[in-house]
Amino acid sequence: MILNAIIDDQVYQLNVPDSLVAQAGGYFDQLDKDMDAGWQMSREWVDAPDRMQRCQIVADKLLTALETENEKLGLLMAGYILARLPGVESVELDVQGEIQNNAFIIAESRPSPSRAAQSSSAGMSKLEAMERAGQDVTQVFKVGRGYRFSVLDQASGAWRDSPTLGSEEEASRLRQQAFKARYEELLGSFAG
């Protein structure tokens, strides 16, 4: 996976191996746990950073890693962002130290998801449908004291967060329902 880090007019292309993202899951969870207690975001204290704020915090760490040429830390921070923000293409890093100004560019250039799914679903195998559903429904992630997952809205192409749920088990159960619904939709149970 590739994340472009933009600092002023310079673009750093960070090629993060899928295996690194998979192996660093425990590290990413630890980062989330550290942020659960709240975080100082520039001049503002945030009690419970949401997913976007967490990625802005990590983007600040990515900026530090790039400035100090710490490649390993840079790849880990880029991996966190790629894992927590599905579809992210690039991050514009604020060099003034304003964490809230770190901005993300999410892929909007996907073909209209509903039309692409409809046109390709007739020939889609069960394995392909399962893989696609896995791309359209994120894994459960922790937000504050709760848990969420995100689902790609097929009509608008935007990501929608689930409600914040009290337990990981409940979030996983609802995520599985969303995954199953998307899988079945991809196998061809379209209306029209």
C-alpha positions as CSV (number, residue, x, y, z in Angstrom):
1,M,0.0,0.0,0.0
2,I,1.2,3.5,-0.8
3,L,0.7,6.7,1.2
4,N,1.9,10.0,-0.2
5,A,3.1,12.4,2.5
6,I,3.0,16.0,1.3
7,I,5.2,18.5,3.1
8,D,5.0,22.0,1.6
9,D,5.6,21.2,-2.1
10,Q,7.5,18.0,-1.6
11,V,5.8,14.6,-1.9
12,Y,7.2,11.5,-0.1
13,Q,5.9,8.2,-1.5
14,L,5.8,5.7,1.4
15,N,5.4,2.1,0.2
16,V,4.1,0.2,3.2
17,P,4.2,-3.6,2.7
18,D,0.8,-5.3,3.5
19,S,2.8,-7.7,5.7
20,L,4.0,-4.8,7.9
21,V,0.4,-3.5,8.4
22,A,-0.7,-7.0,9.4
23,Q,2.3,-7.6,11.8
24,A,2.0,-4.1,13.4
25,G,-1.7,-4.6,14.4
26,G,-0.7,-4.9,18.1
27,Y,1.5,-1.8,17.9
28,F,-1.4,0.1,16.3
29,D,-3.8,-1.1,19.1
30,Q,-1.2,0.2,21.6
31,L,-1.2,3.6,19.9
32,D,-5.0,3.6,20.2
33,K,-4.8,2.6,23.8
34,D,-2.4,5.5,24.5
35,M,-4.8,8.0,22.8
36,D,-7.8,6.6,24.7
37,A,-6.9,8.7,27.7
38,G,-7.0,11.9,25.6
39,W,-4.3,13.8,23.7
40,Q,-2.9,17.3,23.5
41,M,-3.6,18.4,20.0
42,S,-1.6,21.6,19.6
43,R,-3.2,24.1,22.0
44,E,-6.3,22.0,22.6
45,W,-6.8,19.0,24.9
46,V,-9.1,16.3,23.3
47,D,-10.6,13.9,25.8
48,A,-11.6,11.2,23.3
49,P,-9.9,11.6,19.9
50,D,-12.1,10.2,17.1
51,R,-10.7,8.2,14.2
52,M,-9.8,11.3,12.2
53,Q,-8.1,13.0,15.1
54,R,-6.2,9.9,15.9
55,C,-4.9,9.8,12.3
56,Q,-4.0,13.5,12.6
57,I,-2.0,12.7,15.8
58,V,-0.2,9.9,14.0
59,A,0.4,12.1,11.0
60,D,2.3,14.5,13.3
61,K,4.5,11.6,14.4
62,L,4.9,10.7,10.7
63,L,6.2,14.3,10.0
64,T,8.7,13.9,12.9
65,A,9.8,10.6,11.4
66,L,10.3,12.1,8.0
67,E,12.2,15.1,9.4
68,T,14.6,12.9,11.4
69,E,14.9,10.3,8.5
70,N,13.6,7.5,10.7
71,E,12.3,5.3,7.9
72,K,11.1,2.5,10.2
73,L,8.9,4.8,12.3
74,G,7.7,6.5,9.2
75,L,6.5,3.3,7.7
76,L,4.8,2.3,10.9
77,M,3.0,5.7,11.2
78,A,2.0,5.5,7.5
79,G,0.8,1.9,8.1
80,Y,-1.4,3.1,11.0
81,I,-3.0,5.7,8.8
82,L,-3.5,3.3,5.9
83,A,-5.1,0.7,8.3
84,R,-7.4,3.2,10.1
85,L,-8.5,5.3,7.1
86,P,-9.5,3.0,4.3
87,G,-9.1,4.5,0.9
88,V,-6.6,7.2,2.0
89,E,-4.2,8.2,-0.7
90,S,-2.2,11.0,0.8
91,V,-1.7,13.2,3.9
92,E,-0.9,16.9,3.8
93,L,1.3,17.5,6.8
94,D,1.3,20.8,8.7
95,V,4.9,21.9,9.3
96,Q,3.7,24.6,11.8
97,G,2.9,22.0,14.4
98,E,-0.9,22.4,14.2
99,I,-2.0,18.8,14.5
100,Q,-5.6,19.6,13.5
101,N,-4.3,21.0,10.2
102,N,-3.0,17.6,9.0
103,A,-5.4,16.8,6.2
104,F,-6.1,13.5,4.4
105,I,-7.1,12.9,0.8
106,I,-9.4,9.9,0.5
107,A,-9.8,8.1,-2.8
108,E,-12.9,9.5,-4.6
109,S,-11.7,8.4,-8.0
110,R,-13.1,4.9,-7.6
111,P,-15.6,4.1,-10.3
112,S,-19.1,4.7,-9.0
113,P,-19.2,1.8,-6.5
114,S,-22.8,0.8,-7.1
115,R,-22.5,0.8,-10.9
116,A,-19.1,-1.0,-10.8
117,A,-20.5,-3.6,-8.4
118,Q,-23.6,-4.1,-10.5
119,S,-21.7,-4.4,-13.8
120,S,-19.1,-6.8,-12.4
121,S,-21.3,-8.8,-10.0
122,A,-22.7,-11.2,-12.6
123,G,-19.2,-12.6,-13.2
124,M,-18.0,-12.2,-9.6
125,S,-17.0,-15.4,-7.9
126,K,-17.7,-16.1,-4.2
127,L,-14.0,-15.4,-3.4
128,E,-14.0,-12.2,-5.4
129,A,-17.2,-11.1,-3.7
130,M,-15.7,-11.9,-0.2
131,E,-12.6,-10.0,-1.0
132,R,-14.5,-7.0,-2.2
133,A,-16.8,-7.0,0.8
134,G,-13.7,-7.1,3.0
135,Q,-12.5,-3.9,1.3
136,D,-15.9,-2.2,1.7
137,V,-16.3,-3.1,5.4
138,T,-13.4,-2.2,7.7
139,Q,-12.3,-4.2,10.7
140,V,-13.5,-3.1,14.1
141,F,-11.4,-0.3,15.6
142,K,-11.4,1.3,19.0
143,V,-12.6,4.9,19.5
144,G,-12.4,6.2,23.0
145,R,-14.0,3.6,25.2
146,G,-16.2,2.3,22.4
147,Y,-15.8,0.3,19.2
148,R,-16.8,1.0,15.6
149,F,-16.3,-0.1,12.0
150,S,-16.9,1.7,8.7
151,V,-18.8,0.7,5.6
152,L,-18.4,2.1,2.1
153,D,-21.7,3.8,1.1
154,Q,-22.3,2.4,-2.4
155,A,-24.4,5.3,-3.6
156,S,-22.1,8.2,-2.6
157,G,-18.7,6.4,-2.4
158,A,-18.2,7.9,1.1
159,W,-17.3,5.9,4.2
160,R,-19.9,5.8,7.0
161,D,-19.0,5.0,10.6
162,S,-21.1,2.6,12.5
163,P,-22.5,3.9,15.8
164,T,-20.1,3.7,18.7
165,L,-20.7,0.3,20.5
166,G,-19.9,-0.6,24.1
167,S,-18.1,-3.8,23.4
168,E,-15.8,-5.2,20.8
169,E,-17.9,-8.4,20.6
170,E,-21.1,-6.3,19.8
171,A,-19.2,-4.3,17.2
172,S,-17.8,-7.5,15.6
173,R,-21.2,-9.0,15.5
174,L,-22.7,-6.0,13.7
175,R,-19.7,-5.7,11.4
176,Q,-20.2,-9.4,10.4
177,Q,-23.8,-8.6,9.5
178,A,-22.7,-5.6,7.4
179,F,-20.0,-7.8,5.7
180,K,-22.6,-10.5,5.0
181,A,-25.1,-8.0,3.5
182,R,-22.4,-6.5,1.3
183,Y,-21.2,-10.0,0.2
184,E,-24.7,-11.1,-0.7
185,E,-25.2,-7.9,-2.6
186,L,-22.1,-8.5,-4.6
187,L,-23.1,-12.0,-5.5
188,G,-26.0,-10.6,-7.5
189,S,-29.0,-10.0,-5.3
190,F,-29.4,-6.4,-6.7
191,A,-32.8,-4.9,-7.2
192,G,-32.8,-3.6,-10.8
